[in-house]
Amino acid sequence: MIQPCPIAAPGQRVGLLGGSFNPAHAGHLHISRIALRRLGLDRVWWLLSPGNPLKPDAPASLARRLDAAKAVLDGHPRIQATGIERDLRTVYTVDTIRALKALYPAVRFVWLMGADNLSQFHRWRRWAEIMHAVPVAVMARPGEQVRAGLSKTAQRFNAARIPEYEAAALPFREPPCWTMLTHPTSPLSSTALRASGAWA
């Protein structure tokens, strides 16, 4: 059974890390810990999507992916894996964010994504609306920083970018606002794990 909605107190700063998590791995945990520290977050929620509309192949069942994510987290007190998108009946990030803001009107949400996602963010449904809905933190990914910095999204919202040294203020800024964090990266990827047969 998918767990109920996560709990967040008014005023808390919550990072949202969306994706298929097919499977979750230590790299997801690594960037979540960095986001907690660098952005001054109280919580990070992993939003395990029922399915990614930009990927042609269906992921493993949500229940299986959620169990795997919980195993990776190993009871971390401030990072929670959730299948809330299934219960919200949302498929697209823009709709999920709108629904979460309605459910938690006093919570300060920050959207977290890898630099590889920023490079193709303009392909997401109503992507500009997402940028206007919540602050966005872009996490470093191996070999992706330059391409992300030259992306359509980065260029369009260049004036809304805040310097990395002000990252802790991001949750308190009015969107559109975003920053890119540089940090040690993990070579792990869900794609590689599936290719290796470690997630059959």
C-alpha positions in Angstrom: 0.0 0.0 0.0 1.2 3.5 -0.8 1.8 5.6 2.3 -0.3 8.6 3.1 0.6 12.2 2.4 3.9 13.3 4.0 3.7 15.7 7.0 5.1 19.2 6.8 4.6 22.0 9.3 3.8 25.6 8.2 6.9 27.5 7.3 9.0 24.4 6.7 11.3 24.3 3.7 10.8 21.2 1.7 12.8 20.1 -1.4 11.0 18.1 -4.0 13.0 15.6 -6.0 10.9 14.0 -8.7 11.6 11.1 -11.0 11.0 7.5 -11.8 13.6 6.3 -9.3 13.8 3.1 -11.4 15.6 2.3 -9.2 16.6 4.7 -6.4 20.3 4.6 -5.5 22.9 6.2 -3.4 23.3 9.1 -5.9 19.8 10.2 -5.1 20.6 10.1 -1.4 23.9 12.0 -2.1 22.2 15.0 -3.8 19.4 15.0 -1.3 21.8 15.4 1.6 23.6 18.2 -0.2 20.3 20.0 -0.9 19.4 19.7 2.8 22.7 21.3 3.8 23.3 23.9 1.1 19.7 25.1 0.8 18.9 25.0 4.5 16.0 22.6 3.9 14.0 20.9 6.7 12.9 18.0 4.5 13.4 16.4 1.1 10.6 14.4 -0.5 11.3 12.0 -3.3 8.3 12.0 -5.6 8.2 8.6 -7.3 6.2 9.2 -10.5 3.6 6.6 -11.6 5.3 7.0 -15.0 7.5 9.4 -16.9 5.7 10.9 -20.0 9.1 11.6 -21.5 10.3 8.0 -21.3 8.9 5.4 -23.7 9.4 2.4 -21.4 7.2 1.9 -18.3 9.1 1.6 -15.0 8.8 -1.1 -12.4 5.7 -1.0 -10.3 5.4 1.9 -7.9 5.2 -0.3 -4.9 8.5 -2.0 -5.9 10.2 1.2 -6.6 9.0 2.7 -3.3 10.3 -0.3 -1.3 13.7 0.0 -3.0 13.8 3.8 -2.3 13.0 3.1 1.4 15.8 0.6 1.5 18.3 3.2 0.1 17.1 5.8 2.7 17.4 3.3 5.5 15.2 5.4 7.8 16.8 8.8 7.1 14.9 11.2 9.4 14.7 14.1 7.0 14.3 12.4 3.5 11.1 10.6 2.6 10.1 8.5 -0.4 6.5 9.0 -1.4 4.1 7.9 -4.1 1.9 10.9 -3.6 1.6 11.6 -7.3 -0.4 8.5 -7.7 -2.9 9.7 -5.0 -3.0 13.2 -6.5 -3.6 11.6 -9.9 -1.0 13.9 -11.5 1.4 12.9 -14.3 3.1 16.2 -15.0 5.3 18.1 -12.7 3.4 21.4 -13.2 0.2 19.8 -12.0 1.9 18.0 -9.0 3.4 21.3 -7.8 0.1 23.1 -8.1 -1.6 20.3 -6.1 1.1 20.3 -3.4 0.9 24.0 -3.0 -2.8 23.8 -2.5 -2.4 20.9 0.1 0.4 22.7 1.9 -0.2 26.4 1.4 2.3 27.5 4.2 5.2 25.2 3.2 8.1 26.7 1.2 8.8 24.2 -1.6 11.9 24.1 -3.7 12.1 21.9 -6.9 15.3 19.9 -7.1 16.6 18.5 -10.4 19.9 17.4 -11.9 21.8 19.5 -14.4 21.0 16.9 -17.1 17.3 17.7 -16.6 17.8 21.4 -16.9 19.3 20.8 -20.4 16.0 19.5 -21.6 13.6 21.2 -19.2 12.0 23.1 -22.0 10.5 19.8 -23.2 8.5 19.5 -20.0 4.8 20.5 -20.1 4.3 24.1 -19.2 7.9 24.3 -18.1 8.0 28.1 -17.7 5.0 27.9 -15.4 7.0 25.6 -13.1 9.8 28.2 -13.0 7.2 30.8 -11.9 5.6 28.4 -9.3 8.5 27.5 -7.1 12.2 28.2 -6.6 14.4 25.7 -8.4 17.8 24.3 -7.4 19.9 22.5 -10.1 22.2 19.9 -8.8 25.5 19.1 -10.5 25.7 16.0 -12.7 28.9 14.5 -14.2 29.7 16.3 -17.4 26.4 18.3 -17.6 27.2 21.7 -16.0 28.2 23.6 -19.2 25.3 22.2 -21.3 22.9 23.0 -18.5 24.2 26.6 -18.3 23.6 27.1 -22.0 20.2 25.5 -22.0 17.0 27.3 -23.2 15.7 27.5 -19.7 19.0 28.9 -18.3 19.0 31.6 -21.0 15.4 32.5 -20.7 15.6 32.8 -16.9 19.1 34.2 -16.7 17.9 37.3 -14.8 16.3 35.1 -12.2 19.4 33.1 -11.4 20.9 33.8 -8.0 24.6 33.1 -7.2 25.5 29.8 -5.6 26.8 31.5 -2.4 23.2 32.8 -1.8 21.7 29.3 -2.1 20.5 29.2 1.5 18.2 32.1 0.7 16.5 30.3 -2.2 13.5 28.9 -0.3 12.6 32.4 0.8 12.8 34.0 -2.6 9.7 34.7 -4.8 9.9 32.7 -8.0 11.1 32.8 -10.7 14.4 32.2 -9.0 16.9 29.4 -9.4 20.5 28.5 -8.7 23.0 25.8 -9.8 24.9 24.0 -7.1 28.4 22.6 -7.7 29.5 19.7 -5.5 31.1 16.3 -5.7 29.1 14.1 -8.0 28.2 10.5 -8.0 28.7 8.3 -11.1 25.6 6.2 -10.3 22.6 6.3 -12.5 19.3 4.3 -12.7 19.9 3.7 -16.4 23.3 2.1 -15.7 21.9 0.0 -12.9 19.2 -1.4 -15.2 21.7 -2.0 -18.0 23.9 -4.0 -15.6 21.1 -6.2 -14.6 21.2 -5.0 -11.0 17.6 -3.9 -11.3 15.9 -6.6 -13.4 
